[in-house]
Amino acid sequence: MTAQSRLIASPAVAGAASSDTARTASASSRTGPAAAEGPAPCTSSVPFTAGEGGYDTYRIPAAVRTRDGALLAFAEGRVGGAGDSGSIDVVSRRSDDGGRTWGPLGVVAAGDGDTRGNPAPVVDPRTGHVVLLTCYNSGAVSEAQIMRGEATAEQSRRVFVQTSSDDGRTFSPPREITDDAKRPGWRWYATGPGHAVALTRGPHEGRLVVPANHSAAPPPGSADTGQEARYYGAHALYSDDGGRSWRIGFVDGTYDGVVNANESSAAELPDGRLYLSARDQNGTSAGNRLDACSADGGRTLERPYAAQHTLDDVPVVQGSVLQTAGAGGPLLFSGPSVPTARAAMAVFSSTDGGGTFTRATTLSELPAAYSDLVQVGARTVGLLYETGEAGSYERIEFRRLPIGALAGGGPAARS
C-alpha cells in the first residue's frame, strides 16, 4: 500500500461508478452549510449499488460530515458475495453538495483477499482530521470460528486506525492498535459500525469515543457449547489525543445471556452525557434494542445495558443514533421497523434524552437493514442505509430528511 490510501477509483471502479458521479463536478464547488441546505430538490441518492465498481455487494454503511462540509460515505465492498467473511475492502465516496451527488469510489483500506470492515469514522474537533477505525480478520475464517476460538491471533479480529488531514480526500495506511483496544481473552471484535462521537462539552471536550463490541471466551472449565452469542458484550474505546493513542473505557461483561449487547452506536446528549444504543443479539430479555448512558465520557456506565421497550418494533439488527444540533433538537434513532423482519426503514425521535422514542417517519416498506445517521446542515439530517426491492443488500441509499418534520414540532424544513 502507498503512503496514502487515496479515494481515487481504479479504471474498473471508475467505469462502473453510479451515473450521479457525472453531475458532481458542477456541484462540488458548493461546499459547507450553504451547499447542504441549498435549494436543489434532490432528497435521495445511491452512492453504492451491488454489482458495480468490482464488488458483488456493499454493506455496513457509515457516514460523517467533515469540517469543510463534505459528506463521506463509507461501506464494506464485498468481492465474492454478500457474506461477512472473505475478500472485503473498506471503500468510500465523497459528496460536496449535501449528499445529492457523489464522487468516485475509492478504497480506503484494502483487504487484499482478507476482511477489512466495520468502519467507524469521526471528525476530531480540534484539528478537523477524519479519524477512521476499522477491523481486520483473515479471509479464511468466519465470525463463528473466531468466536469458538478456532482462529490464530494473526487470523482473528484486529483493530486499526487511519487518519485524513485533507478533509477525507486521502487516508493514511491502517495502523494497528489491537494491543490497546482488545483485551486478552476477547475473541470476536467489532468497531461500531457507524459513525463514532467527538465530545464537544464538559471535562472531556475533544475526546473521541468509539462504541464497539466483543465476545469473550467461556469461563475456565466451561466448554464451547455452540451458544457463543451468550458471551457478547459492548465496550467503548476513547482517545484524548486525536486518535494517536487509545484506551478501553467501559466494558459490559456480564455474559449472562439475558442481554447480549452487540453492534452499538453513541450520541452526545445536550447535557454532555453519552447515550449508547446496542443490538441485543438474541438475549432472553424481551425486546431487541438495549441502551445505557455514560456520564464520564465513556469510561463507565451509569447502569448496565437494559431493554429499550419504546423501540420494540426494531428487529435484531444494527441501528444508529444521532443527537441533532441546535437548541431543543431531538435525539434520533434509525432502524428497520418490523419486529420480525429487516424491512420498513424508519427514524424514531426522542425529546427526553433517549428515555422514550416515538416513530417520526417510515422511509418505505421495502427490505432494509443497517443504517447510519449524519447531520447534513442546520435543518437537515441524512440517513445512509441498506435497502432494495427484493432484498436488503441491493444498494446503500442516502436520504435527506428535514429535522423539523422528525422533531414533530413545526413545519418541515426544505430537504
C-alpha positions as CSV (number, residue, x, y, z in Angstrom):
1,M,0.0,0.0,0.0
2,T,1.2,3.5,-0.8
3,A,1.9,6.1,1.9
4,Q,-1.7,7.4,1.4
5,S,-4.9,5.4,0.8
6,R,-6.3,7.5,-2.0
7,L,-10.0,7.9,-2.6
8,I,-9.5,7.6,-6.4
9,A,-11.2,4.8,-8.2
10,S,-9.2,2.3,-10.3
11,P,-10.2,2.2,-14.0
12,A,-12.6,-0.7,-13.4
13,V,-14.2,1.1,-10.5
14,A,-14.4,4.4,-12.3
15,G,-16.1,2.9,-15.3
16,A,-18.8,1.3,-13.1
17,A,-19.5,4.3,-10.9
18,S,-23.1,5.4,-10.5
19,S,-24.4,7.9,-13.0
20,D,-24.8,10.6,-10.4
21,T,-21.0,10.9,-10.4
22,A,-21.1,12.8,-13.7
23,R,-23.0,15.6,-12.0
24,T,-20.6,16.0,-9.1
25,A,-18.2,18.4,-10.9
26,S,-20.8,21.1,-11.3
27,A,-21.9,20.7,-7.7
28,S,-18.6,20.3,-6.0
29,S,-17.8,24.0,-5.7
30,R,-20.8,24.4,-3.3
31,T,-19.3,23.1,-0.1
32,G,-20.3,23.7,3.5
33,P,-23.6,24.5,5.1
34,A,-24.9,26.6,2.2
35,A,-24.5,23.7,-0.2
36,A,-26.0,21.2,2.3
37,E,-29.1,23.5,2.8
38,G,-29.4,24.7,-0.8
39,P,-32.5,24.7,-3.0
40,A,-31.7,21.7,-5.1
41,P,-34.8,19.4,-4.9
42,C,-32.9,16.1,-4.6
43,T,-33.8,14.1,-1.5
44,S,-32.4,10.7,-2.4
45,S,-29.2,9.3,-4.0
46,V,-27.5,6.0,-4.2
47,P,-23.7,6.0,-3.5
48,F,-23.3,2.2,-3.5
49,T,-25.1,-0.3,-5.8
50,A,-24.5,-4.1,-5.7
51,G,-22.5,-5.4,-8.7
52,E,-20.9,-2.0,-9.5
53,G,-17.3,-1.0,-9.0
54,G,-15.9,-4.5,-8.9
55,Y,-17.9,-5.6,-5.8
56,D,-20.6,-8.1,-5.6
57,T,-22.3,-6.4,-2.6
58,Y,-21.9,-3.2,-0.5
59,R,-22.7,-3.4,3.2
60,I,-22.2,-1.8,6.6
61,P,-22.7,1.9,5.9
62,A,-21.1,4.7,7.9
63,A,-21.2,8.5,7.3
64,V,-19.6,11.6,8.6
65,R,-19.6,15.3,7.8
66,T,-16.2,16.9,7.6
67,R,-15.1,20.3,8.9
68,D,-15.4,21.8,5.4
69,G,-18.9,20.5,5.0
70,A,-18.3,17.5,2.8
71,L,-20.1,14.2,3.4
72,L,-18.1,10.9,3.4
73,A,-20.0,7.7,2.9
74,F,-18.1,4.5,3.9
75,A,-19.1,0.9,3.3
76,E,-17.7,-2.6,3.1
77,G,-17.1,-3.6,-0.6
78,R,-17.5,-7.4,-0.6
79,V,-15.9,-9.0,-3.5
80,G,-17.1,-12.6,-3.6
81,G,-20.7,-12.3,-2.3
82,A,-22.8,-10.8,0.4
83,G,-21.3,-12.9,3.2
84,D,-19.5,-11.4,6.2
85,S,-16.1,-13.1,5.6
86,G,-13.8,-13.4,2.6
87,S,-12.3,-10.7,0.5
88,I,-13.7,-7.4,1.7
89,D,-12.4,-3.8,1.4
90,V,-13.4,-0.6,3.2
91,V,-14.5,1.8,0.4
92,S,-15.7,5.4,0.4
93,R,-17.4,8.1,-1.7
94,R,-17.5,11.8,-1.1
95,S,-20.2,14.4,-1.6
96,D,-19.7,18.2,-1.8
97,D,-23.4,19.0,-2.1
98,G,-25.0,17.5,0.9
99,G,-25.4,14.0,-0.5
100,R,-27.2,14.9,-3.7
101,T,-24.3,13.6,-5.8
102,W,-21.2,11.5,-5.1
103,G,-17.6,11.5,-6.4
104,P,-15.6,8.4,-7.5
105,L,-15.5,5.2,-5.5
106,G,-12.2,4.7,-3.7
107,V,-10.6,2.1,-1.5
108,V,-9.7,3.3,2.0
109,A,-8.4,0.0,3.5
110,A,-7.7,-2.9,1.1
111,G,-8.4,-6.4,2.3
112,D,-6.2,-8.0,-0.4
113,G,-8.2,-11.2,0.0
114,D,-8.8,-10.7,3.7
115,T,-11.6,-9.0,5.5
116,R,-11.5,-5.2,6.4
117,G,-14.6,-3.7,7.7
118,N,-16.8,-2.2,10.4
119,P,-15.9,1.4,9.5
120,A,-16.3,3.9,12.5
121,P,-15.4,7.4,11.3
122,V,-15.3,10.6,13.4
123,V,-14.0,14.1,12.9
124,D,-11.5,15.4,15.5
125,P,-13.0,18.8,16.6
126,R,-9.5,20.2,17.4
127,T,-7.8,19.5,14.1
128,G,-10.6,18.7,11.6
129,H,-8.8,15.4,10.8
130,V,-11.1,12.5,9.9
131,V,-10.2,9.5,12.2
132,L,-11.4,6.1,11.0
133,L,-11.3,2.9,13.0
134,T,-11.8,-0.5,11.3
135,C,-11.4,-4.2,12.0
136,Y,-9.5,-7.0,10.2
137,N,-9.5,-10.7,10.1
138,S,-8.2,-13.4,7.8
139,G,-10.5,-14.0,4.9
140,A,-10.1,-17.7,5.6
141,V,-12.0,-17.7,8.9
142,S,-15.6,-16.8,9.8
143,E,-17.1,-15.0,12.8
144,A,-18.3,-18.3,14.2
145,Q,-14.9,-19.8,14.0
146,I,-13.3,-16.8,15.7
147,M,-16.0,-16.9,18.5
148,R,-15.2,-20.6,19.1
149,G,-11.5,-19.8,19.4
150,E,-10.5,-21.7,16.3
151,A,-8.6,-18.8,14.7
152,T,-5.0,-17.9,15.5
153,A,-4.1,-14.5,16.8
154,E,-3.0,-13.4,13.3
155,Q,-6.2,-14.7,11.8
156,S,-8.5,-13.3,14.4
157,R,-10.1,-9.8,14.8
158,R,-7.6,-7.0,15.0
159,V,-8.2,-3.2,15.2
160,F,-6.7,-0.5,13.1
161,V,-6.9,3.3,12.8
162,Q,-6.4,5.7,9.9
163,T,-6.5,9.5,9.6
164,S,-7.1,12.0,6.9
165,S,-5.7,15.5,7.2
166,D,-7.2,16.7,3.9
167,D,-10.9,16.6,4.6
168,G,-11.3,13.0,3.7
169,R,-9.7,13.0,0.3
170,T,-6.8,10.7,1.3
171,F,-6.2,8.5,4.3
172,S,-3.0,7.2,6.0
173,P,-2.4,3.4,5.8
174,P,-4.1,1.4,8.6
175,R,-2.1,1.4,11.8
176,E,-2.7,-1.5,14.2
177,I,-3.9,-0.6,17.7
178,T,-5.1,-4.1,18.8
179,D,-2.9,-4.3,21.9
180,D,-4.6,-1.1,23.2
181,A,-8.1,-1.9,22.1
182,K,-8.7,-5.6,22.7
183,R,-8.3,-7.4,26.0
184,P,-6.7,-10.8,26.2
185,G,-9.4,-13.5,26.0
186,W,-11.7,-11.5,23.7
187,R,-12.4,-13.3,20.5
188,W,-14.8,-11.5,18.1
189,Y,-14.4,-7.8,17.9
190,A,-16.2,-5.0,16.0
191,T,-15.9,-1.2,16.0
192,G,-19.4,0.4,15.6
193,P,-20.3,0.0,12.9
194,G,-21.4,3.6,12.1
195,H,-20.0,7.0,13.0
196,A,-18.2,7.5,16.3
197,V,-18.5,10.5,18.5
198,A,-16.4,13.6,19.3
199,L,-17.3,15.1,22.7
200,T,-17.9,18.9,22.4
201,R,-18.6,19.9,26.0
202,G,-17.6,19.2,29.6
203,P,-14.3,18.0,31.2
204,H,-13.7,15.5,28.3
205,E,-14.2,18.0,25.5
206,G,-12.4,16.9,22.4
207,R,-12.4,13.2,23.3
208,L,-13.1,10.7,20.6
209,V,-15.3,7.8,21.6
210,V,-15.8,4.7,19.5
211,P,-18.6,2.3,20.6
212,A,-17.6,-1.3,20.0
213,N,-18.4,-4.8,20.9
214,H,-16.6,-8.1,21.5
215,S,-17.1,-11.7,22.5
216,A,-15.4,-13.3,25.4
217,A,-14.2,-16.9,25.9
218,P,-16.3,-19.1,28.1
219,P,-15.2,-19.1,31.8
220,P,-12.5,-21.6,32.7
221,G,-13.8,-25.1,32.9
222,S,-16.7,-24.4,30.6
223,A,-16.9,-26.0,27.2
224,D,-17.8,-24.1,24.0
225,T,-21.3,-25.4,23.5
226,G,-22.4,-23.5,20.4
227,Q,-24.0,-20.8,22.4
228,E,-21.3,-18.3,21.7
229,A,-23.7,-15.3,21.4
230,R,-24.2,-15.5,25.2
231,Y,-20.7,-14.1,25.5
232,Y,-21.2,-10.9,23.5
233,G,-20.6,-7.6,25.3
234,A,-20.3,-3.9,24.4
235,H,-17.5,-1.6,25.3
236,A,-16.0,1.8,24.3
237,L,-12.7,3.0,23.1
238,Y,-11.6,6.5,23.6
239,S,-8.7,8.8,22.6
240,D,-7.8,12.2,24.1
241,D,-5.1,13.0,21.6
242,G,-6.9,12.9,18.2
243,G,-6.6,9.2,17.6
244,R,-2.9,8.8,18.3
245,S,-3.4,6.6,21.4
246,W,-6.4,4.6,22.6
247,R,-7.8,3.2,25.8
248,I,-10.6,0.9,26.7
249,G,-13.4,2.6,28.5
250,F,-16.4,0.8,30.0
251,V,-16.8,-2.9,29.4
252,D,-20.2,-4.6,29.5
253,G,-19.1,-8.0,30.7
254,T,-22.0,-9.7,32.4
255,Y,-22.2,-12.5,29.7
256,D,-25.3,-13.9,31.4
257,G,-27.3,-14.4,28.2
258,V,-30.2,-12.1,29.4
259,V,-28.9,-9.2,27.3
260,N,-26.2,-9.7,24.7
261,A,-25.1,-6.2,23.8
262,N,-23.7,-6.3,20.3
263,E,-23.3,-3.8,17.5
264,S,-23.5,-0.4,19.1
265,S,-23.7,3.4,18.5
266,A,-23.4,6.5,20.6
267,A,-24.5,10.1,20.7
268,E,-23.6,13.0,23.0
269,L,-26.7,14.4,24.7
270,P,-27.1,18.2,25.3
271,D,-26.1,17.7,29.0
272,G,-22.8,16.1,28.0
273,R,-23.7,12.5,28.8
274,L,-23.2,9.8,26.2
275,Y,-26.3,7.9,25.1
276,L,-25.4,4.3,23.9
277,S,-27.7,2.1,21.9
278,A,-26.9,-1.6,21.1
279,R,-28.4,-4.5,19.3
280,D,-29.5,-7.3,21.6
281,Q,-28.0,-10.4,19.9
282,N,-30.8,-12.9,20.9
283,G,-30.7,-12.4,24.6
284,T,-33.5,-13.9,26.7
285,S,-34.9,-10.5,27.8
286,A,-37.9,-9.1,25.9
287,G,-37.1,-6.6,23.1
288,N,-34.3,-6.3,20.5
289,R,-32.8,-2.9,21.5
290,L,-30.7,-2.1,24.5
291,D,-29.4,1.2,25.9
292,A,-27.2,2.7,28.6
293,C,-25.6,6.1,29.4
294,S,-22.2,7.3,30.5
295,A,-21.6,10.5,32.5
296,D,-17.8,10.4,32.3
297,G,-17.0,10.3,28.6
298,G,-17.4,6.6,28.1
299,R,-15.2,5.4,30.9
300,T,-18.0,3.9,32.9
301,L,-21.8,3.3,32.6
302,E,-24.4,4.8,34.8
303,R,-26.3,1.5,34.8
304,P,-25.9,-1.8,32.8
305,Y,-27.4,-2.1,29.4
306,A,-31.2,-2.7,29.6
307,A,-34.0,-3.2,27.1
308,Q,-35.4,0.0,25.4
309,H,-39.0,-1.0,25.0
310,T,-40.1,2.0,23.0
311,L,-38.0,0.5,20.2
312,D,-39.6,-2.9,20.4
313,D,-40.7,-2.6,16.7
314,V,-37.0,-2.8,15.7
315,P,-35.8,-6.3,14.8
316,V,-32.4,-7.8,15.7
317,V,-30.2,-5.5,13.6
318,Q,-27.7,-2.7,13.9
319,G,-29.1,0.8,14.4
320,S,-27.8,4.4,14.5
321,V,-28.3,7.3,17.0
322,L,-27.7,11.0,16.4
323,Q,-28.2,14.0,18.7
324,T,-29.2,16.7,16.3
325,A,-27.6,20.1,16.6
326,G,-29.4,23.2,17.9
327,A,-31.4,24.1,21.0
328,G,-34.1,21.5,21.6
329,G,-33.0,19.3,18.8
330,P,-34.3,15.7,19.1
331,L,-32.2,12.5,19.6
332,L,-32.8,10.3,16.6
333,F,-32.6,6.6,16.1
334,S,-32.7,4.7,12.8
335,G,-33.5,1.1,12.0
336,P,-36.0,-1.2,10.3
337,S,-39.4,-1.2,12.0
338,V,-40.9,-4.7,11.6
339,P,-40.0,-6.7,14.7
340,T,-39.6,-10.0,12.8
341,A,-38.0,-8.8,9.6
342,R,-35.5,-6.4,8.2
343,A,-37.9,-4.1,6.4
344,A,-39.5,-0.6,6.6
345,M,-36.6,1.6,7.4
346,A,-37.8,4.2,10.0
347,V,-36.5,7.1,12.0
348,F,-37.5,7.4,15.6
349,S,-37.3,10.6,17.7
350,S,-36.7,11.2,21.4
351,T,-37.2,14.5,23.3
352,D,-36.1,13.2,26.7
353,G,-32.6,12.1,26.0
354,G,-33.4,8.5,25.0
355,G,-35.8,7.8,27.8
356,T,-38.6,7.2,25.2
357,F,-38.8,7.1,21.4
358,T,-41.7,7.7,19.0
359,R,-41.7,6.8,15.3
360,A,-41.1,10.0,13.3
361,T,-41.2,8.7,9.8
362,T,-41.0,5.5,7.8
363,L,-39.0,5.9,4.6
364,S,-40.5,3.0,2.8
365,E,-41.9,-0.5,3.3
366,L,-39.0,-2.1,1.3
367,P,-36.5,-4.5,2.8
368,A,-33.9,-2.6,4.8
369,A,-31.1,-3.4,7.3
370,Y,-28.1,-1.4,8.6
371,S,-28.0,2.4,8.6
372,D,-26.1,5.5,9.8
373,L,-27.4,9.0,10.6
374,V,-25.4,12.2,9.9
375,Q,-26.0,15.9,10.4
376,V,-26.0,17.5,6.9
377,G,-26.9,21.1,7.8
378,A,-28.6,23.1,10.5
379,R,-32.1,21.9,9.3
380,T,-31.3,18.6,7.6
381,V,-30.0,15.2,8.6
382,G,-29.0,12.3,6.2
383,L,-29.6,8.6,6.5
384,L,-27.3,6.2,4.7
385,Y,-29.0,2.8,4.7
386,E,-29.1,-0.7,3.1
387,T,-32.2,-1.4,1.1
388,G,-33.6,-2.9,-2.1
389,E,-36.7,-4.2,-3.8
390,A,-36.1,-8.0,-3.5
391,G,-33.6,-7.9,-0.6
392,S,-31.9,-5.5,1.9
393,Y,-28.5,-5.6,0.3
394,E,-29.1,-4.4,-3.3
395,R,-27.9,-0.9,-2.7
396,I,-26.9,1.6,0.0
397,E,-29.2,4.7,-0.4
398,F,-28.8,8.2,1.1
399,R,-31.9,10.0,2.1
400,R,-32.0,13.7,3.1
401,L,-34.6,14.4,5.9
402,P,-35.8,17.7,7.4
403,I,-35.2,17.9,11.2
404,G,-38.3,19.9,11.7
405,A,-40.5,17.1,10.5
406,L,-38.6,14.5,12.5
407,A,-38.9,16.5,15.7
408,G,-42.7,16.7,15.2
409,G,-42.8,20.3,16.2
410,G,-43.2,22.8,13.4
411,P,-43.2,22.9,9.6
412,A,-40.9,20.7,7.6
413,A,-37.8,22.4,6.5
414,R,-36.8,22.2,2.9
415,S,-34.9,18.9,2.4
